[in-house]
């Protein structure tokens, strides 16, 4: 499954509506990763193919992309000040934010250890 581009409105519907809820309430039916990026960002371009590969290799996890230039309200809501910033969202519990480009093996480790175990059989 390819990565999915998200607008602010889609984020509110599919992930979390921060305008209606103060406490984190995940709306998704699968764990997710959100790649906050910008087209001009070199490290963002470097990790983009990794997210595509991970998306193909991990069907039980949804990988979203948010263009911080186009979706400034959403980027501000999450305090994105450096990119790439990666939000890891388990099915239950709090999401985890990581700043910077991570290698594929580290991303896969987070998927295996933090996201996949949160899936209920």
Buried (B, 14 or more C-beta within 10 A) or exposed (E): EEBBEBEBEBBBEBBBEBEEEEEEEBEBEBBBBBBBBBEEBEBBBEBBEBBBEBBEEBEEBBBBBBBBEEBEEBBEBBEBEEBBBBBBBBBEEEBEBBEEBBEBEEBBEBBEEBBBEBBEE
